Amino acid sequence: MLAARFHEYGDPDVLVVEEAAEPHATTNSVRIAVQAVSVNPIDYLLRSGALREVFPLALPAIPGRDAVGVIDELGEGVSNASVGDLVFGLGGVSDTTAEFAVLTAWSSVPSDWSTEHAAAAGLASATAVGVINALGDLTGRTLLIEGASGAVGSAAAAFALAAGARVIGTARPANHQYLLDRGIVATTYGPGLPERVSALAPEGVYAALHAAPSASLQDLVTIVGNTSRVVTVIDREGAARLGVRNVDAVNDSALLERAADLGRRGLYTPRVDHALPLASIRKAHELAESGAGKIVVTLT
C-alpha cells in the first residue's frame, strides 16, 4: 500500500510517500480503506522528535492519529460493524496516513458530513467529549474556551451549547464571525482577557477550557476561581504546576458516537480549513505547524 512515512525525526521534509506493508484488523478492531485523515498537533510533534521520550516510535513510522474510510476487515470480537460501513475513528499513536489503517474506536459517519469533515472529527471530537465529561453539568452555566475556533475548541463549544451552556470563546478577529455563526460569544486572545470576559459575563464564568497554544492558563484559573473547573488539552506542564486538569483523547467508540449523534442532529460540523492530496503531505504538515487551521489529507 502507499503510505506517508518518515525514516528519521525532523521537519516536514523527512516525510515521503512510499510503499509500506498493509496492516490487518486484530481483536476488537477494524481495518478501513482510508479516504482521508487529518493532521493533528501530535502528528507533527511526533514527527519532529519532540515527543520521542514519551512516545518513542519504531522508524520508519506512518503519521496520523485519525481517519475516515470504508471497513474492509473485521477483527475478532467485532459485532457492531460490517464490511462496507463508512466510519471515522482513531488508530494508534501514529499510523493512519496510508491506504489502509486499523481503527480501535469508530463510529458511522453522519450523512451531512463530507469526507473531509469526517476525517477531521476523530481526535478533535474524542478530546472535546472528554473535556465536557470532565467539567460535568454545564446546563445554564458559562464556559470560556481559549481557542474556540480551533478543531477541539469548536467541537467542545458544540457539545457545551447542546448541553445548554453559554459559551464565550477567544479567537483572532478574523475568526469572530465563525464563532458568532455558531452561537459563541466572541472575544480576543491576549493581555486583558480577565477584564474582557468580566464585561461579557458579569455573573462570572463557571468553567474554562484551554485549547490554544497560548500562555493564558493562569488567566483562566483567575477567571474561574477554581482549578477543578479548568481543563487544558495543550499545556501538561502548566496543568501540573497550577493544579488544573489535563485531558487527552482515549480510543473509545462511545465518545465518537456522541460526536456523530450531534452531527446527525445538525449541531456539530467538524472544522476543516484546507484539504490536500497525499502527495502534498509535507505541505500539509507545514500548514498545520504554521497555525493555518485544521488540515485534512485525502487519499481518494
N, C-alpha and C positions, 0 to 999 in steps of 0.2 A: 504494500500500500504506500501511497505518498503521504509524507508527514513533514511537518516543520520540526527541526531538531537543532540542538546546539551541542557541540562536542567539547566546548570549554566555556567557562563563565566569561562574561564580558558585555559589551554594549550590543545594540541590535545587530551589528554586522556579523556576529557569531552565528546568527540564525541562517539555516539553509533548508531548502525543500528537497527531500530525497526519499528513496525507498527505505522502508523500515518493515520489520516483522509485524504481522497482524496480531492484535490481542484477541482473546476469546473470553466469552462470558464464563464466570465462575459462580460458585454458590451465592444465591441471593443477589445476582447482578444480571444486567442485560447488556448485550452489545448493540450499538447502533451504527448504521451507515450515516456518518456525520454530514449534515448540511451546512452548519455554521457553528462557530464558537465565539466567545467574547474574550477580550483582553482585560484582565483584572490586575490591580496593583501587585498581587502576589506573583503573577506571571513574570513581570519584569524584575521584581526583586529577587526571585529565584534565579532567573537567567543571568543577572548581573553578579551573582555570588554573594549578595548582601545577606542572604539567609542561610548560607551554607553550613553554619554551625548549628542552626536549629533544624533545618530540613536538608540534610545532605542528599544530593541526587546521584544516581548512577548515570554517568555520562556515556554515550550521548543521551540527552533527555528531550522529551517532547513537551513543549509548554502547553498550558491550558488546564483550567480547573472545571469549566462547564461546557455544555454543548447541547445542540438540538439535532435530532435525526430520527430515522425510522429503525425500529428494532428488527434485527435480523438473526439474533441468537438469544435464547433464554437460558440462564443458568439454573442449576438445580435449586428447587425450593421457591422459584418464582411462580406465583399463581395469580397475580393481579395485573398481568400484561400479556400481550400476544405479539407474535411476529407480525410485522406490518403496522404496528402502532406508531404514531408520531409523538415523540416525547421530548421533553427538555429535562436536564438534570445535571448531576455532579459526578465527576470521575474521581481520580485520585488527586494527590497534591499537584501533579504536573504530568498530564498525559492525554489531553483531548484534541489537540490541534493536528488531526490526521483523518484519513478517510474512514477509519473505524476507531471507535472508542468504547470502553466499558464504563457503564454508569452503575453506581451502587445506591443512588437515590434519584427518583424521576417522577414525573407527572405528565399527564397528557397535555397537549398544547391547546389553549383556548382558541376557538375558531376565528376570533377577531384579531389575533396576534399574527404578525408576519413572521417569516423565518428569522429575521434579524431580531425582532422583539423577543422571540423565544430563546435565541442564543444569548441574549443579554440578561435573561431572567434568573438563571440558576444560582450563582453565588450571591448576587445582589439581594434577591428576594429571601434566600435562606438566612442571610445575615440580618436582614431587616426584620423578619419574623422573630428571630432570636432576640433582637433588641426589644420588640414590643412585648414578648413574653417576659423579659427581664424587668420591664417597667410596670407590668401589671395593668390594672384597670385605669384607663385614660378617659373614660366617659365624662364629658363635661369639664375636662381639665386641659390646661395649656401645655403643649410640648414645644420646646425650642429645638430646632435642628440646625446645627452648624454644618453647612454643605448640603442644603435641601434640594439643589438642582442636580446633584450627582446621582449615580446609579443606586447606591444604598440609601442615601438621604431621601430621594424621591420615592423609593419603594417604602421606606419607613413612614413617610408622610401619608402615602395612600392607605396603609394599614391603620395608622392613627386616626385619620379622618373617617375611615369606615367604622372605627370603634367609637366615634362620637367626640373625638378630641378637637380642640382648636390648635392649629399648627402655625407657628412662626418659624420662618426659615431664612437663613442667610444665603446670599449668592452674590455674584458680581452683578452690577446693574443691568448688564446685557441679558441676564437670565431672570430678571424680576418678572417679566411678563409670563414666562414659563411657569413660575410659581403661582402667580395670580390666577392663571388659567386653570389651575388645579385646586384652587381654594385655599392656598397657603398665603399667609400674610408675609410679605417680603421685606427684608431689610438687608443691610450690607455687612460685610466682614469688618474686622479690624478694631483699632482703638475706639473706645466709647461704646462698645457693644452693650454693656450693662445699662447705660443710660438710654440707648435707643430701644432696648427691649422693655425697659420700665415704662417708657412712654406708650408703647404698643400694648403692654399688659400690666396696667397699674394694679390689678388684683394679684399679680405675681405669676410665676411660672412653676408648674408642678414638677416637670422633668425636662431633661435635655439629653440630646444625642450629639456626640462629636463625630462627624462623618466626613470631615475635610482635613487635609494636611495643614492645619493651622496651629498656632500656639495659644489657642483660646480655651484650653481645658480648665485652667484656673478661673477664667471669667465665667464659664458655665457653672462651676461649683458656687461661685459668688452669687450668681443669678438665682440658682435653685435653692441654695442654702442647705442642701442635704446631699452628701456624697452618695447615698444609696440610690438616689434617683437621677444620677448622672452616669451615662454609659458612653464609652468610646469604642469605635471599631478601628481606630487609627493608631492610637498612642498607648501601647502596652506599658512603656516605661512610666509615662505620666500617670497612668491608672494606678500603678503600684505606689508611686510617690504620693499621690493625692488621696488614695483610698477609694477611687471610683471603680466601677466595674468595666472590664474589657470583655467584649462579646466577639466570638469567632463563629463562623458558619460551621454547622455539622451536617454530615450526609444523612439526612432524614427525609424520606419521601413525604411525610406528613407536613413538613414545613413548605415544601414545594407545592403540594396540593392546595394549601391555604392561599398561596400566591395565584395559582391557576384559578381557584374559585373566585378570587377578587377580580381576575381578568375576565372571567366569563360574565361577571356582573357589570362589566364596564367601568370598574373602579380602579383598575391598575393596568397601565400600559408601560412596560419597561422602556427606559430611556435609551435611545441609540443616536449617536451623533455622526458616526462615519462607518461605512461598510466597505471593506477592501477584499480582494481575492487572496487566496492562499499565497500566490506568487509574490504578493506585496507584504508578507509577514514582517519584514524588517520595518517597513514604513508604518505598519500597524502598531508595532511596539514603540516606535519613535513618537507617534502621535499620542499614544496612551501616556507615555512618560512625560510629555510636554504639557499635559493638562488639557488636551484638546477634547475631552469628554469621553463618552462611552464608545469604544471601538469594537466592531464586530468583523470577524474574518469569515468569508464564505468559501465553501468547498464545492458547491454545486451551482 
